[in-house]
Amino acid sequence: MTLEGLAAAAGTSAAHISRLESGERQPSLDGALRLAFGLGMRFDELFEEPGDPEPGTVVRGGEAPVFQGKGVRLQRLVPEAGPEGLEAVKVIYPADRVADQELHEHEGQEWLYMIKGRLRLTLGEERTVLEPGDAAFFNARLPHNFDVLSEEDAEVLMVSCVPCTHRLASPESRRSFTDGHPDLKGLR
């Protein structure tokens, strides 16, 4: 978020926030509430001391289960206890997959890296062919779909990030990578 974006969200000026950052000014209670709201945080989070970093987690490729969905196989690469709003998966699109012509859209952003095979990525009206070593990044609200173009399975490393504004929502209302992808439903 930019300084100007935070200022607009908090209903103040970028200059005022800059002075708060430098310690030149102290926020009023109302100002602190508006900053928390603008940042999508609870008020008390502004005053929490940063804790020690959590220990890392290793997901062993041979131990991570592979889920079968409608026309795809998916292997989660971030554990259930991973960071909220972030999903990393290996998606395998079988060469004999019957292409779903429906375009999908959902909240968040997606980044993908082609490991093996060839895919056609459709983003709205645009289409591009992805080959091993290619990467793509897009806003997932843009209608999108993938078609296998190779005679071998296409393997993709995909990272999906849902905006952090969901932190204030209840855990039941949070969305997963599989939301917006009907062929992946039921792979939680």
MARMIMI-7459 format. One record per residue (C-alpha): residue number from 1; residue in one letter; x, y, z. Coordinates in Angstrom, 1 decimal, always signed. Example, Ala and Ser with C-alpha at 12.3 -4.5 7.8 and 13.67 -1.06 7.14 Angstrom:
<pts>
<pt><n>1</n><res>A</res><px>+12.3</px><py>-4.5</py><pz>+7.8</pz></pt>
<pt><n>2</n><res>S</res><px>+13.7</px><py>-1.1</py><pz>+7.1</pz></pt>
</pts>
This chain:
<pts>
<pt><n>1</n><res>M</res><px>+0.0</px><py>+0.0</py><pz>+0.0</pz></pt>
<pt><n>2</n><res>T</res><px>+1.3</px><py>+3.4</py><pz>-0.9</pz></pt>
<pt><n>3</n><res>L</res><px>+1.5</px><py>+6.3</py><pz>+1.5</pz></pt>
<pt><n>4</n><res>E</res><px>-1.1</px><py>+8.1</py><pz>-0.6</pz></pt>
<pt><n>5</n><res>G</res><px>-3.4</px><py>+5.0</py><pz>-0.6</pz></pt>
<pt><n>6</n><res>L</res><px>-3.2</px><py>+4.7</py><pz>+3.2</pz></pt>
<pt><n>7</n><res>A</res><px>-3.9</px><py>+8.4</py><pz>+3.6</pz></pt>
<pt><n>8</n><res>A</res><px>-7.0</px><py>+8.1</py><pz>+1.4</pz></pt>
<pt><n>9</n><res>A</res><px>-8.2</px><py>+5.0</py><pz>+3.3</pz></pt>
<pt><n>10</n><res>A</res><px>-7.6</px><py>+6.7</py><pz>+6.7</pz></pt>
<pt><n>11</n><res>G</res><px>-9.1</px><py>+10.0</py><pz>+5.7</pz></pt>
<pt><n>12</n><res>T</res><px>-5.9</px><py>+12.1</py><pz>+6.3</pz></pt>
<pt><n>13</n><res>S</res><px>-3.0</px><py>+13.5</py><pz>+4.3</pz></pt>
<pt><n>14</n><res>A</res><px>+0.1</px><py>+11.7</py><pz>+3.1</pz></pt>
<pt><n>15</n><res>A</res><px>+2.1</px><py>+14.5</py><pz>+4.7</pz></pt>
<pt><n>16</n><res>H</res><px>+0.5</px><py>+13.8</py><pz>+8.1</pz></pt>
<pt><n>17</n><res>I</res><px>+1.2</px><py>+10.1</py><pz>+7.8</pz></pt>
<pt><n>18</n><res>S</res><px>+4.8</px><py>+10.8</py><pz>+6.8</pz></pt>
<pt><n>19</n><res>R</res><px>+5.2</px><py>+13.0</py><pz>+10.0</pz></pt>
<pt><n>20</n><res>L</res><px>+3.7</px><py>+10.1</py><pz>+12.1</pz></pt>
<pt><n>21</n><res>E</res><px>+6.2</px><py>+7.7</py><pz>+10.6</pz></pt>
<pt><n>22</n><res>S</res><px>+9.2</px><py>+10.0</py><pz>+11.3</pz></pt>
<pt><n>23</n><res>G</res><px>+8.0</px><py>+10.5</py><pz>+14.9</pz></pt>
<pt><n>24</n><res>E</res><px>+7.5</px><py>+14.2</py><pz>+14.3</pz></pt>
<pt><n>25</n><res>R</res><px>+3.9</px><py>+13.8</py><pz>+15.3</pz></pt>
<pt><n>26</n><res>Q</res><px>+1.9</px><py>+11.4</py><pz>+17.6</pz></pt>
<pt><n>27</n><res>P</res><px>-1.5</px><py>+10.2</py><pz>+16.4</pz></pt>
<pt><n>28</n><res>S</res><px>-4.7</px><py>+11.0</py><pz>+18.3</pz></pt>
<pt><n>29</n><res>L</res><px>-7.0</px><py>+8.1</py><pz>+19.3</pz></pt>
<pt><n>30</n><res>D</res><px>-9.3</px><py>+8.9</py><pz>+16.4</pz></pt>
<pt><n>31</n><res>G</res><px>-6.3</px><py>+9.1</py><pz>+14.1</pz></pt>
<pt><n>32</n><res>A</res><px>-5.0</px><py>+5.7</py><pz>+15.2</pz></pt>
<pt><n>33</n><res>L</res><px>-8.4</px><py>+4.2</py><pz>+14.8</pz></pt>
<pt><n>34</n><res>R</res><px>-8.6</px><py>+5.5</py><pz>+11.2</pz></pt>
<pt><n>35</n><res>L</res><px>-5.1</px><py>+4.3</py><pz>+10.5</pz></pt>
<pt><n>36</n><res>A</res><px>-6.0</px><py>+0.8</py><pz>+11.7</pz></pt>
<pt><n>37</n><res>F</res><px>-9.2</px><py>+0.8</py><pz>+9.6</pz></pt>
<pt><n>38</n><res>G</res><px>-7.2</px><py>+2.0</py><pz>+6.5</pz></pt>
<pt><n>39</n><res>L</res><px>-4.7</px><py>-0.8</py><pz>+7.0</pz></pt>
<pt><n>40</n><res>G</res><px>-7.4</px><py>-3.4</py><pz>+7.4</pz></pt>
<pt><n>41</n><res>M</res><px>-6.2</px><py>-4.2</py><pz>+11.0</pz></pt>
<pt><n>42</n><res>R</res><px>-7.8</px><py>-4.4</py><pz>+14.4</pz></pt>
<pt><n>43</n><res>F</res><px>-7.0</px><py>-1.4</py><pz>+16.5</pz></pt>
<pt><n>44</n><res>D</res><px>-5.1</px><py>-3.4</py><pz>+19.1</pz></pt>
<pt><n>45</n><res>E</res><px>-2.8</px><py>-4.8</py><pz>+16.4</pz></pt>
<pt><n>46</n><res>L</res><px>-1.2</px><py>-1.3</py><pz>+16.1</pz></pt>
<pt><n>47</n><res>F</res><px>+0.2</px><py>-1.7</py><pz>+19.6</pz></pt>
<pt><n>48</n><res>E</res><px>+1.4</px><py>-5.3</py><pz>+19.5</pz></pt>
<pt><n>49</n><res>E</res><px>+5.1</px><py>-5.9</py><pz>+19.8</pz></pt>
<pt><n>50</n><res>P</res><px>+6.3</px><py>-8.0</py><pz>+16.9</pz></pt>
<pt><n>51</n><res>G</res><px>+6.8</px><py>-11.6</py><pz>+18.1</pz></pt>
<pt><n>52</n><res>D</res><px>+9.7</px><py>-13.8</py><pz>+17.2</pz></pt>
<pt><n>53</n><res>P</res><px>+9.3</px><py>-15.3</py><pz>+13.7</pz></pt>
<pt><n>54</n><res>E</res><px>+7.6</px><py>-18.7</py><pz>+13.6</pz></pt>
<pt><n>55</n><res>P</res><px>+9.8</px><py>-21.6</py><pz>+12.7</pz></pt>
<pt><n>56</n><res>G</res><px>+9.7</px><py>-22.6</py><pz>+9.1</pz></pt>
<pt><n>57</n><res>T</res><px>+7.9</px><py>-25.6</py><pz>+7.8</pz></pt>
<pt><n>58</n><res>V</res><px>+9.1</px><py>-28.2</py><pz>+5.3</pz></pt>
<pt><n>59</n><res>V</res><px>+6.5</px><py>-29.9</py><pz>+3.1</pz></pt>
<pt><n>60</n><res>R</res><px>+8.1</px><py>-33.1</py><pz>+1.7</pz></pt>
<pt><n>61</n><res>G</res><px>+7.1</px><py>-33.7</py><pz>-1.9</pz></pt>
<pt><n>62</n><res>G</res><px>+6.8</px><py>-37.4</py><pz>-1.5</pz></pt>
<pt><n>63</n><res>E</res><px>+4.6</px><py>-37.0</py><pz>+1.6</pz></pt>
<pt><n>64</n><res>A</res><px>+2.3</px><py>-34.2</py><pz>+0.4</pz></pt>
<pt><n>65</n><res>P</res><px>-1.0</px><py>-35.8</py><pz>-0.7</pz></pt>
<pt><n>66</n><res>V</res><px>-2.1</px><py>-35.4</py><pz>-4.3</pz></pt>
<pt><n>67</n><res>F</res><px>-5.8</px><py>-34.7</py><pz>-4.7</pz></pt>
<pt><n>68</n><res>Q</res><px>-7.8</px><py>-35.6</py><pz>-7.8</pz></pt>
<pt><n>69</n><res>G</res><px>-10.3</px><py>-33.0</py><pz>-9.0</pz></pt>
<pt><n>70</n><res>K</res><px>-12.4</px><py>-32.6</py><pz>-12.1</pz></pt>
<pt><n>71</n><res>G</res><px>-9.7</px><py>-32.7</py><pz>-14.8</pz></pt>
<pt><n>72</n><res>V</res><px>-6.7</px><py>-31.9</py><pz>-12.6</pz></pt>
<pt><n>73</n><res>R</res><px>-4.5</px><py>-33.2</py><pz>-9.9</pz></pt>
<pt><n>74</n><res>L</res><px>-3.4</px><py>-30.8</py><pz>-7.1</pz></pt>
<pt><n>75</n><res>Q</res><px>-0.6</px><py>-31.1</py><pz>-4.5</pz></pt>
<pt><n>76</n><res>R</res><px>-0.6</px><py>-28.5</py><pz>-1.7</pz></pt>
<pt><n>77</n><res>L</res><px>+2.8</px><py>-27.1</py><pz>-1.0</pz></pt>
<pt><n>78</n><res>V</res><px>+1.8</px><py>-24.9</py><pz>+2.0</pz></pt>
<pt><n>79</n><res>P</res><px>+0.6</px><py>-26.6</py><pz>+5.1</pz></pt>
<pt><n>80</n><res>E</res><px>-2.9</px><py>-25.9</py><pz>+6.6</pz></pt>
<pt><n>81</n><res>A</res><px>-1.2</px><py>-23.8</py><pz>+9.3</pz></pt>
<pt><n>82</n><res>G</res><px>+0.5</px><py>-21.7</py><pz>+6.6</pz></pt>
<pt><n>83</n><res>P</res><px>+0.1</px><py>-18.0</py><pz>+6.3</pz></pt>
<pt><n>84</n><res>E</res><px>-3.5</px><py>-16.8</py><pz>+5.8</pz></pt>
<pt><n>85</n><res>G</res><px>-4.4</px><py>-15.8</py><pz>+2.3</pz></pt>
<pt><n>86</n><res>L</res><px>-1.5</px><py>-17.6</py><pz>+0.7</pz></pt>
<pt><n>87</n><res>E</res><px>-1.7</px><py>-20.9</py><pz>-1.2</pz></pt>
<pt><n>88</n><res>A</res><px>+1.0</px><py>-22.6</py><pz>-3.1</pz></pt>
<pt><n>89</n><res>V</res><px>+0.1</px><py>-25.7</py><pz>-5.1</pz></pt>
<pt><n>90</n><res>K</res><px>+1.5</px><py>-27.9</py><pz>-7.8</pz></pt>
<pt><n>91</n><res>V</res><px>-1.2</px><py>-28.4</py><pz>-10.4</pz></pt>
<pt><n>92</n><res>I</res><px>-1.0</px><py>-31.2</py><pz>-12.9</pz></pt>
<pt><n>93</n><res>Y</res><px>-3.3</px><py>-30.8</py><pz>-16.0</pz></pt>
<pt><n>94</n><res>P</res><px>-3.4</px><py>-34.2</py><pz>-17.7</pz></pt>
<pt><n>95</n><res>A</res><px>-2.7</px><py>-34.3</py><pz>-21.4</pz></pt>
<pt><n>96</n><res>D</res><px>-6.1</px><py>-36.0</py><pz>-22.0</pz></pt>
<pt><n>97</n><res>R</res><px>-8.0</px><py>-33.5</py><pz>-19.9</pz></pt>
<pt><n>98</n><res>V</res><px>-11.3</px><py>-32.4</py><pz>-21.4</pz></pt>
<pt><n>99</n><res>A</res><px>-11.0</px><py>-28.6</py><pz>-21.5</pz></pt>
<pt><n>100</n><res>D</res><px>-13.6</px><py>-26.7</py><pz>-19.5</pz></pt>
<pt><n>101</n><res>Q</res><px>-14.5</px><py>-23.8</py><pz>-21.8</pz></pt>
<pt><n>102</n><res>E</res><px>-15.9</px><py>-21.8</py><pz>-18.9</pz></pt>
<pt><n>103</n><res>L</res><px>-13.7</px><py>-18.9</py><pz>-17.7</pz></pt>
<pt><n>104</n><res>H</res><px>-13.3</px><py>-18.6</py><pz>-13.9</pz></pt>
<pt><n>105</n><res>E</res><px>-12.8</px><py>-15.6</py><pz>-11.7</pz></pt>
<pt><n>106</n><res>H</res><px>-12.3</px><py>-15.0</py><pz>-8.0</pz></pt>
<pt><n>107</n><res>E</res><px>-10.7</px><py>-12.6</py><pz>-5.5</pz></pt>
<pt><n>108</n><res>G</res><px>-7.0</px><py>-12.4</py><pz>-5.2</pz></pt>
<pt><n>109</n><res>Q</res><px>-4.0</px><py>-12.7</py><pz>-7.5</pz></pt>
<pt><n>110</n><res>E</res><px>-2.3</px><py>-15.7</py><pz>-9.0</pz></pt>
<pt><n>111</n><res>W</res><px>+1.3</px><py>-16.3</py><pz>-10.1</pz></pt>
<pt><n>112</n><res>L</res><px>+2.3</px><py>-19.4</py><pz>-11.9</pz></pt>
<pt><n>113</n><res>Y</res><px>+5.4</px><py>-21.0</py><pz>-13.2</pz></pt>
<pt><n>114</n><res>M</res><px>+5.4</px><py>-23.7</py><pz>-16.0</pz></pt>
<pt><n>115</n><res>I</res><px>+7.4</px><py>-26.8</py><pz>-15.0</pz></pt>
<pt><n>116</n><res>K</res><px>+6.5</px><py>-29.2</py><pz>-17.8</pz></pt>
<pt><n>117</n><res>G</res><px>+4.3</px><py>-29.3</py><pz>-20.9</pz></pt>
<pt><n>118</n><res>R</res><px>+2.4</px><py>-26.5</py><pz>-22.7</pz></pt>
<pt><n>119</n><res>L</res><px>-0.7</px><py>-24.6</py><pz>-21.6</pz></pt>
<pt><n>120</n><res>R</res><px>-2.8</px><py>-22.0</py><pz>-23.2</pz></pt>
<pt><n>121</n><res>L</res><px>-3.7</px><py>-19.3</py><pz>-20.6</pz></pt>
<pt><n>122</n><res>T</res><px>-6.8</px><py>-17.4</py><pz>-21.4</pz></pt>
<pt><n>123</n><res>L</res><px>-7.1</px><py>-14.0</py><pz>-19.6</pz></pt>
<pt><n>124</n><res>G</res><px>-10.3</px><py>-12.3</py><pz>-20.6</pz></pt>
<pt><n>125</n><res>E</res><px>-10.1</px><py>-11.9</py><pz>-24.4</pz></pt>
<pt><n>126</n><res>E</res><px>-6.3</px><py>-12.5</py><pz>-24.5</pz></pt>
<pt><n>127</n><res>R</res><px>-4.6</px><py>-15.9</py><pz>-25.0</pz></pt>
<pt><n>128</n><res>T</res><px>-1.0</px><py>-16.9</py><pz>-24.6</pz></pt>
<pt><n>129</n><res>V</res><px>+0.9</px><py>-20.1</py><pz>-24.8</pz></pt>
<pt><n>130</n><res>L</res><px>+3.0</px><py>-21.0</py><pz>-21.7</pz></pt>
<pt><n>131</n><res>E</res><px>+6.0</px><py>-23.4</py><pz>-22.0</pz></pt>
<pt><n>132</n><res>P</res><px>+8.5</px><py>-24.7</py><pz>-19.4</pz></pt>
<pt><n>133</n><res>G</res><px>+10.3</px><py>-21.8</py><pz>-17.7</pz></pt>
<pt><n>134</n><res>D</res><px>+7.5</px><py>-19.3</py><pz>-18.5</pz></pt>
<pt><n>135</n><res>A</res><px>+5.7</px><py>-17.5</py><pz>-15.6</pz></pt>
<pt><n>136</n><res>A</res><px>+2.5</px><py>-15.4</py><pz>-15.5</pz></pt>
<pt><n>137</n><res>F</res><px>+1.0</px><py>-13.1</py><pz>-12.9</pz></pt>
<pt><n>138</n><res>F</res><px>-2.6</px><py>-11.8</py><pz>-13.0</pz></pt>
<pt><n>139</n><res>N</res><px>-5.5</px><py>-10.4</py><pz>-11.0</pz></pt>
<pt><n>140</n><res>A</res><px>-7.8</px><py>-13.4</py><pz>-10.5</pz></pt>
<pt><n>141</n><res>R</res><px>-10.9</px><py>-11.3</py><pz>-11.0</pz></pt>
<pt><n>142</n><res>L</res><px>-10.0</px><py>-11.3</py><pz>-14.7</pz></pt>
<pt><n>143</n><res>P</res><px>-11.8</px><py>-14.3</py><pz>-16.2</pz></pt>
<pt><n>144</n><res>H</res><px>-9.3</px><py>-17.0</py><pz>-16.9</pz></pt>
<pt><n>145</n><res>N</res><px>-8.8</px><py>-20.6</py><pz>-17.9</pz></pt>
<pt><n>146</n><res>F</res><px>-6.1</px><py>-23.2</py><pz>-18.9</pz></pt>
<pt><n>147</n><res>D</res><px>-6.0</px><py>-25.6</py><pz>-21.8</pz></pt>
<pt><n>148</n><res>V</res><px>-3.4</px><py>-28.3</py><pz>-22.2</pz></pt>
<pt><n>149</n><res>L</res><px>-1.6</px><py>-28.1</py><pz>-25.6</pz></pt>
<pt><n>150</n><res>S</res><px>+1.0</px><py>-30.8</py><pz>-25.2</pz></pt>
<pt><n>151</n><res>E</res><px>+0.9</px><py>-34.5</py><pz>-25.5</pz></pt>
<pt><n>152</n><res>E</res><px>+2.3</px><py>-34.8</py><pz>-22.0</pz></pt>
<pt><n>153</n><res>D</res><px>+0.8</px><py>-33.6</py><pz>-18.8</pz></pt>
<pt><n>154</n><res>A</res><px>+1.3</px><py>-30.0</py><pz>-18.0</pz></pt>
<pt><n>155</n><res>E</res><px>+2.7</px><py>-29.2</py><pz>-14.5</pz></pt>
<pt><n>156</n><res>V</res><px>+2.5</px><py>-25.8</py><pz>-13.0</pz></pt>
<pt><n>157</n><res>L</res><px>+3.6</px><py>-24.3</py><pz>-9.7</pz></pt>
<pt><n>158</n><res>M</res><px>+0.9</px><py>-21.9</py><pz>-8.7</pz></pt>
<pt><n>159</n><res>V</res><px>+0.7</px><py>-19.3</py><pz>-5.9</pz></pt>
<pt><n>160</n><res>S</res><px>-2.5</px><py>-17.6</py><pz>-5.1</pz></pt>
<pt><n>161</n><res>C</res><px>-2.8</px><py>-14.7</py><pz>-2.7</pz></pt>
<pt><n>162</n><res>V</res><px>-6.1</px><py>-13.5</py><pz>-1.4</pz></pt>
<pt><n>163</n><res>P</res><px>-6.1</px><py>-9.8</py><pz>-0.2</pz></pt>
<pt><n>164</n><res>C</res><px>-5.2</px><py>-9.4</py><pz>+3.5</pz></pt>
<pt><n>165</n><res>T</res><px>-8.4</px><py>-7.4</py><pz>+4.0</pz></pt>
<pt><n>166</n><res>H</res><px>-9.9</px><py>-10.8</py><pz>+4.9</pz></pt>
<pt><n>167</n><res>R</res><px>-8.1</px><py>-10.7</py><pz>+8.2</pz></pt>
<pt><n>168</n><res>L</res><px>-11.0</px><py>-9.0</py><pz>+9.9</pz></pt>
<pt><n>169</n><res>A</res><px>-13.4</px><py>-11.6</py><pz>+8.6</pz></pt>
<pt><n>170</n><res>S</res><px>-14.4</px><py>-14.8</py><pz>+10.4</pz></pt>
<pt><n>171</n><res>P</res><px>-12.3</px><py>-17.9</py><pz>+9.5</pz></pt>
<pt><n>172</n><res>E</res><px>-15.5</px><py>-19.4</py><pz>+7.9</pz></pt>
<pt><n>173</n><res>S</res><px>-15.8</px><py>-16.6</py><pz>+5.4</pz></pt>
<pt><n>174</n><res>R</res><px>-12.2</px><py>-16.8</py><pz>+4.2</pz></pt>
<pt><n>175</n><res>R</res><px>-11.7</px><py>-18.1</py><pz>+0.6</pz></pt>
<pt><n>176</n><res>S</res><px>-9.3</px><py>-20.8</py><pz>-0.6</pz></pt>
<pt><n>177</n><res>F</res><px>-7.4</px><py>-21.2</py><pz>-3.8</pz></pt>
<pt><n>178</n><res>T</res><px>-10.0</px><py>-23.8</py><pz>-4.9</pz></pt>
<pt><n>179</n><res>D</res><px>-12.8</px><py>-21.2</py><pz>-4.6</pz></pt>
<pt><n>180</n><res>G</res><px>-13.5</px><py>-19.8</py><pz>-8.1</pz></pt>
<pt><n>181</n><res>H</res><px>-12.0</px><py>-23.0</py><pz>-9.7</pz></pt>
<pt><n>182</n><res>P</res><px>-15.0</px><py>-25.4</py><pz>-10.0</pz></pt>
<pt><n>183</n><res>D</res><px>-12.7</px><py>-28.2</py><pz>-11.2</pz></pt>
<pt><n>184</n><res>L</res><px>-10.8</px><py>-28.0</py><pz>-7.9</pz></pt>
<pt><n>185</n><res>K</res><px>-13.8</px><py>-28.0</py><pz>-5.5</pz></pt>
<pt><n>186</n><res>G</res><px>-13.7</px><py>-30.5</py><pz>-2.7</pz></pt>
<pt><n>187</n><res>L</res><px>-9.8</px><py>-30.5</py><pz>-2.5</pz></pt>
<pt><n>188</n><res>R</res><px>-9.5</px><py>-28.8</py><pz>+0.9</pz></pt>
</pts>
